[in-house]
């Protein structure tokens, strides 16, 4: 019986049930890894947007707005030059090197258009100055009083614009010897020219010139530098009296005898003159230092820079006077 009692003893099985944090296992690690990956992607996106140009941003926006249109028509450099078979490539597919981006081609095309526009504006300005030259000639011819001075008026086109020169004659000087007082007939002529020049928007340069006859006072006294400047200023006042606005004159200078017309005879009356230059836009820009001057460039009439009035600097030697 004792052996049967041992056989009937029940078998007890203990089961241990785990709880708390151990029930979740490693799921939180996966969620944290996803969060870190998302943050890395976000900061990478921010970095890319910060280093992307405005053109590229516009190209990306255009692509997502109308991807088929960009792919077919091309969107320029911003969309990767989709008009080219090779992204960012050139037009000549037979070349293996030296290809040019579509955006660079567009920039060159715009540069050519800008040069063509400037050339057209230059031609229009030359035509306007030619019409002004014809009008001055007509005004002089229409007045019997001024027609007598026709031989003293010289009009020509230079690199800087229309140049109107009034030169002395032996029997009809513009000023008395050594004086800056304008003669009455010279006053009428300057005022008539001033009324004509008031009708055009161009600015002016006035230059006074003398011959090479020296003053008795010598180089330390009143010389032809002062005399030529005074005569140019006296002429400016008469132009203003004729109706020319004061702000239209940009430069008044005396060049003494540094620019002679008759170099074979430095004391010739023709060297005593007043030059009025109706400046074109390029001359105004050079004077106001907007663009640098181009050395030894010839204009459309074949006049070089050396021929233009007021280009060469006056000599530093003592100036004779007349």
C-alpha positions as CSV (number, residue, x, y, z in Angstrom):
1,X,0.0,0.0,0.0
2,X,2.8,2.3,0.8
3,X,4.1,1.9,-2.7
4,X,0.7,2.7,-4.2
5,X,0.5,6.0,-2.1
6,X,3.8,7.2,-3.6
7,X,2.5,6.5,-7.1
8,X,-0.7,8.5,-6.5
9,X,1.1,11.7,-5.2
10,X,0.2,14.7,-7.5
11,X,2.8,16.5,-9.7
12,X,2.9,20.3,-9.2
13,X,4.2,22.5,-12.1
14,X,5.1,26.1,-11.3
15,X,4.7,28.7,-14.1
16,X,6.5,32.1,-13.7
17,X,4.7,34.9,-15.5
18,X,7.0,37.9,-16.4
19,X,5.5,41.5,-16.2
20,X,6.5,45.2,-16.1
21,X,8.9,46.6,-18.8
22,X,10.1,43.2,-19.8
23,X,6.7,42.6,-21.5
24,X,7.5,45.2,-24.3
25,X,10.8,43.7,-25.4
26,X,12.9,45.9,-27.9
27,X,10.0,47.7,-29.7
28,X,11.1,51.1,-28.2
29,X,14.5,50.8,-29.9
30,X,12.8,50.5,-33.3
31,X,10.7,53.6,-32.6
32,X,13.7,55.6,-31.5
33,X,15.7,54.6,-34.5
34,X,12.9,55.8,-36.8
35,X,12.8,59.1,-35.0
36,X,16.5,59.6,-35.4
37,X,16.3,58.7,-39.0
38,X,13.5,61.2,-39.6
39,X,15.4,64.0,-37.8
40,X,18.5,63.3,-39.9
41,X,16.5,63.4,-43.1
42,X,14.9,66.7,-41.9
43,X,18.2,68.4,-41.2
44,X,19.6,67.1,-44.5
45,X,16.7,68.7,-46.3
46,X,17.3,72.0,-44.5
47,X,21.0,71.9,-45.5
48,X,20.1,71.2,-49.1
49,X,17.6,74.1,-49.3
50,X,20.1,76.4,-47.7
51,X,22.8,75.6,-50.3
52,X,20.5,75.6,-53.3
53,X,20.3,78.7,-55.6
54,X,17.1,80.5,-56.4
55,X,17.2,79.3,-59.9
56,X,17.5,75.7,-58.9
57,X,14.6,76.2,-56.4
58,X,12.5,77.6,-59.2
59,X,13.4,74.8,-61.4
60,X,12.4,72.2,-58.8
61,X,9.1,74.0,-58.1
62,X,8.3,74.2,-61.9
63,X,9.1,70.5,-62.2
64,X,6.6,69.5,-59.5
65,X,4.0,71.9,-60.8
66,X,4.2,70.7,-64.4
67,X,6.8,67.9,-64.8
68,X,5.8,67.0,-68.3
69,X,6.0,70.6,-69.5
70,X,9.4,71.1,-68.0
71,X,10.6,67.8,-69.5
72,X,9.4,68.7,-73.0
73,X,10.0,72.4,-73.2
74,X,13.0,72.8,-70.9
75,X,13.3,75.0,-68.0
76,X,16.7,76.6,-68.3
77,X,19.6,76.1,-65.9
78,X,17.2,75.9,-62.9
79,X,15.6,72.7,-64.1
80,X,18.8,71.0,-65.1
81,X,18.8,72.1,-68.7
82,X,16.2,69.5,-69.6
83,X,16.2,70.7,-73.3
84,X,19.6,69.0,-73.6
85,X,20.0,65.3,-74.0
86,X,22.8,65.4,-71.5
87,X,21.8,67.2,-68.2
88,X,23.6,70.5,-68.1
89,X,25.1,69.7,-71.5
90,X,25.5,71.9,-74.6
91,X,23.9,71.9,-78.0
92,X,26.6,70.1,-80.1
93,X,26.3,66.4,-79.3
94,X,29.2,65.5,-81.6
95,X,31.6,67.2,-79.2
96,X,33.1,65.3,-76.3
97,X,34.5,68.3,-74.4
98,X,34.0,71.9,-74.0
99,X,30.2,71.7,-73.8
100,X,28.3,74.8,-72.7
101,X,25.4,74.9,-70.4
102,X,22.0,76.0,-71.7
103,X,22.0,78.8,-69.1
104,X,25.4,80.1,-70.4
105,X,24.0,80.2,-74.0
106,X,21.1,82.3,-72.8
107,X,23.4,84.8,-71.0
108,X,25.5,85.1,-74.2
109,X,22.3,85.7,-76.2
110,X,21.2,88.4,-73.8
111,X,24.6,90.1,-74.1
112,X,24.4,90.1,-77.8
113,X,20.9,91.6,-77.6
114,X,22.2,94.3,-75.2
115,X,25.0,95.3,-77.6
116,X,22.6,95.5,-80.5
117,X,20.3,97.7,-78.4
118,X,23.2,100.0,-77.5
119,X,24.3,100.2,-81.2
120,X,20.7,101.1,-82.2
121,X,20.5,103.9,-79.5
122,X,23.9,105.2,-80.7
123,X,22.7,105.4,-84.3
124,X,19.5,107.2,-83.2
125,X,21.6,109.7,-81.2
126,X,23.9,110.3,-84.2
127,X,20.8,110.9,-86.4
128,X,19.5,113.4,-83.8
129,X,22.7,115.3,-83.7
130,X,22.9,115.4,-87.5
131,X,19.4,116.9,-87.5
132,X,20.6,119.5,-84.9
133,X,23.6,120.3,-87.1
134,X,21.2,120.9,-90.1
135,X,19.0,123.1,-87.9
136,X,21.9,125.3,-86.8
137,X,22.9,125.7,-90.4
138,X,19.4,126.7,-91.4
139,X,19.2,129.2,-88.6
140,X,22.4,130.8,-89.6
141,X,21.3,130.9,-93.3
142,X,17.9,132.4,-92.5
143,X,19.4,135.5,-90.6
144,X,21.1,138.1,-92.8
145,X,23.0,139.4,-89.8
146,X,24.3,135.9,-88.8
147,X,24.9,134.8,-92.4
148,X,27.8,137.3,-92.6
149,X,29.5,135.2,-89.9
150,X,29.0,131.9,-91.8
151,X,32.7,131.6,-92.6
152,X,33.5,131.7,-88.9
153,X,31.2,128.8,-88.0
154,X,32.5,125.3,-88.3
155,X,30.3,122.3,-87.5
156,X,31.5,118.7,-87.5
157,X,30.8,115.4,-85.8
158,X,33.4,114.1,-83.4
159,X,33.7,111.1,-81.1
160,X,32.1,113.2,-78.3
161,X,29.2,114.5,-80.4
162,X,28.4,117.6,-82.5
163,X,31.1,120.3,-82.3
164,X,30.3,123.9,-83.0
165,X,33.3,126.1,-83.4
166,X,33.3,129.9,-83.7
167,X,36.7,131.1,-84.9
168,X,38.2,134.5,-85.2
169,X,38.8,136.4,-88.4
170,X,41.3,139.2,-88.8
171,X,38.5,141.8,-89.6
172,X,35.9,140.3,-87.3
173,X,37.3,139.1,-83.9
174,X,35.0,137.6,-81.3
175,X,36.8,139.5,-78.5
176,X,39.2,142.4,-78.3
177,X,42.9,141.5,-78.0
178,X,43.5,140.2,-74.4
179,X,39.9,140.8,-73.4
180,X,37.0,138.4,-72.5
181,X,34.2,141.0,-73.3
182,X,32.0,139.5,-76.1
183,X,31.5,141.6,-79.2
184,X,27.9,142.6,-80.0
185,X,27.7,140.5,-83.2
186,X,29.2,137.6,-81.3
187,X,26.6,138.0,-78.6
188,X,23.8,137.8,-81.1
189,X,25.3,134.6,-82.6
190,X,25.7,132.9,-79.2
191,X,22.2,133.7,-78.1
192,X,20.8,132.4,-81.3
193,X,22.7,129.2,-80.9
194,X,21.6,128.9,-77.3
195,X,18.0,129.1,-78.3
196,X,18.5,126.2,-80.7
197,X,20.5,124.1,-78.3
198,X,17.8,124.5,-75.6
199,X,15.5,122.3,-77.7
200,X,17.7,119.2,-77.3
201,X,18.3,117.3,-74.1
202,X,22.0,116.8,-74.6
203,X,24.6,118.4,-72.2
204,X,27.3,120.7,-73.4
205,X,31.0,121.3,-73.0
206,X,32.5,124.7,-73.6
207,X,36.1,125.3,-74.5
208,X,38.1,128.5,-75.0
209,X,41.2,128.6,-77.2
210,X,43.8,131.3,-77.9
211,X,46.7,131.6,-80.3
212,X,50.3,131.4,-79.3
213,X,51.0,135.2,-78.9
214,X,52.3,135.7,-75.4
215,X,51.2,138.3,-72.8
216,X,53.7,140.9,-71.7
217,X,53.1,139.9,-68.1
218,X,54.9,136.6,-68.5
219,X,53.9,133.2,-67.1
220,X,53.4,134.5,-63.5
221,X,50.9,137.1,-64.5
222,X,47.5,136.9,-66.4
223,X,48.1,134.3,-69.1
224,X,46.2,132.8,-71.9
225,X,45.0,130.0,-69.5
226,X,43.0,132.6,-67.6
227,X,42.0,134.4,-70.8
228,X,40.7,131.2,-72.5
229,X,38.8,130.2,-69.4
230,X,37.2,133.7,-69.1
231,X,36.2,133.7,-72.7
232,X,34.6,130.3,-72.4
233,X,32.6,131.5,-69.4
234,X,31.6,134.7,-71.1
235,X,30.3,132.5,-74.0
236,X,28.4,130.3,-71.5
237,X,26.6,133.3,-70.1
238,X,25.5,134.4,-73.6
239,X,24.2,130.9,-74.3
240,X,22.2,131.0,-71.1
241,X,20.8,134.5,-72.1
242,X,19.6,132.9,-75.3
243,X,17.5,130.4,-73.4
244,X,19.9,127.5,-72.7
245,X,19.2,126.2,-69.1
246,X,22.2,126.6,-66.8
247,X,22.3,122.9,-65.8
248,X,22.8,121.8,-69.4
249,X,26.5,122.8,-69.3
250,X,28.7,120.2,-67.6
251,X,32.1,121.5,-68.3
252,X,33.7,124.9,-69.0
253,X,37.5,124.9,-69.6
254,X,40.2,127.0,-71.0
255,X,42.8,125.2,-73.2
256,X,44.9,128.2,-74.1
257,X,47.0,127.4,-77.2
258,X,47.4,123.7,-76.5
259,X,45.0,122.7,-79.3
260,X,45.9,124.7,-82.4
261,X,43.9,124.5,-85.6
262,X,46.7,126.0,-87.7
263,X,49.8,124.4,-86.4
264,X,52.0,125.9,-89.1
265,X,51.1,129.4,-87.9
266,X,50.5,129.4,-84.1
267,X,49.6,133.1,-84.1
268,X,46.9,132.6,-86.8
269,X,43.5,134.2,-85.9
270,X,41.8,130.8,-86.6
271,X,43.4,129.4,-83.5
272,X,41.4,131.9,-81.4
273,X,38.0,130.2,-81.1
274,X,35.2,129.0,-78.9
275,X,34.2,125.3,-79.1
276,X,30.7,124.1,-78.1
277,X,30.4,120.3,-78.0
278,X,26.9,118.9,-77.8
279,X,27.8,115.7,-76.1
280,X,26.4,112.2,-76.9
281,X,25.6,109.8,-74.1
282,X,29.0,108.1,-74.2
283,X,30.8,111.4,-73.8
284,X,28.6,112.3,-70.8
285,X,29.3,108.9,-69.2
286,X,33.1,109.3,-69.7
287,X,33.0,112.8,-68.2
288,X,30.9,111.7,-65.2
289,X,33.1,108.6,-64.8
290,X,30.2,106.2,-65.4
291,X,32.3,104.1,-67.8
292,X,36.1,104.1,-68.4
293,X,37.3,105.8,-71.6
294,X,38.5,103.4,-74.4
295,X,42.0,104.3,-75.6
296,X,42.5,105.3,-79.3
297,X,39.0,104.2,-80.3
298,X,37.8,105.7,-83.6
299,X,34.3,106.9,-84.1
300,X,32.0,106.2,-87.0
301,X,33.4,109.2,-88.9
302,X,36.9,108.1,-88.6
303,X,37.9,110.6,-85.9
304,X,40.3,109.2,-83.4
305,X,40.4,110.1,-79.7
306,X,43.4,112.3,-80.3
307,X,41.2,114.4,-82.7
308,X,38.5,114.9,-80.2
309,X,38.5,118.3,-78.4
310,X,39.7,118.4,-74.8
311,X,41.1,114.8,-74.9
312,X,44.8,115.6,-74.7
313,X,46.0,117.2,-71.4
314,X,47.3,120.7,-71.6
315,X,51.1,121.0,-71.6
316,X,52.8,121.9,-68.4
317,X,55.1,124.4,-70.1
318,X,54.5,128.1,-69.6
319,X,51.6,129.2,-71.8
320,X,51.8,132.1,-74.2
321,X,48.8,134.4,-74.3
322,X,46.6,136.2,-76.8
